[in-house]
Amino acid sequence: MLRFVLAAFAVMLMLEGLLPLVAPTLWRETFLRITRMADGQIRFIGLMSLVVGAVLFILIK
C-alpha cells in the first residue's frame, strides 16, 4: 500500500512540474490569477478537484 501511495505521489509531482517546465510564463500568469480569486472560489476548485479525483479512483479500482 505504501508503495502505491508513493508511486501516486511521484506521478502527481511529475504532472505538477510539467507546466512550469514547458510554459513557465503561462504557469506564472495562472498562479497570479489564482491568488486574486476569492477564498470561496479557491475552495470550490479544491472541492471539485477532490471529487473528480475520488471518482476517478473509484472507477480505476
C-alpha positions in Angstrom: 0.0 0.0 0.0 2.8 2.4 0.9 4.5 1.8 -2.5 1.2 2.6 -4.2 0.8 5.9 -2.3 4.4 6.8 -3.0 4.0 6.0 -6.7 0.9 8.1 -6.9 2.7 11.0 -5.2 5.6 10.7 -7.6 3.2 10.8 -10.6 1.5 13.9 -9.1 4.8 15.7 -8.7 5.8 14.9 -12.3 2.4 16.2 -13.6 2.7 19.3 -11.4 6.2 20.0 -12.7 5.2 19.7 -16.3 3.5 23.1 -16.9 6.3 25.2 -15.2 8.8 23.3 -17.3 7.0 23.6 -20.6 5.3 27.0 -20.3 6.7 29.0 -17.3 5.0 32.3 -18.3 1.6 30.7 -18.6 2.2 28.9 -15.3 3.1 32.2 -13.6 0.1 34.1 -15.0 -2.2 31.3 -14.0 -0.8 31.3 -10.5 -1.2 35.0 -10.2 -4.9 34.7 -11.3 -5.5 32.1 -8.7 -4.0 34.4 -5.9 -6.6 37.0 -6.9 -9.5 34.7 -6.5 -11.8 34.8 -3.5 -11.5 32.1 -0.9 -14.8 30.6 -1.9 -13.7 30.2 -5.5 -10.5 28.5 -4.4 -12.4 26.2 -2.1 -14.8 25.3 -4.9 -11.9 24.4 -7.2 -10.4 22.3 -4.4 -13.7 20.6 -3.8 -14.2 19.8 -7.5 -10.6 18.5 -7.8 -11.2 16.3 -4.8 -14.5 14.9 -6.1 -13.1 14.3 -9.6 -10.0 12.5 -8.1 -12.2 10.4 -5.8 -14.5 9.4 -8.7 -11.5 8.5 -10.9 -10.0 6.5 -8.0 -13.3 4.6 -7.6 -13.6 3.9 -11.3 -10.0 2.7 -11.6 -10.2 0.5 -8.5 
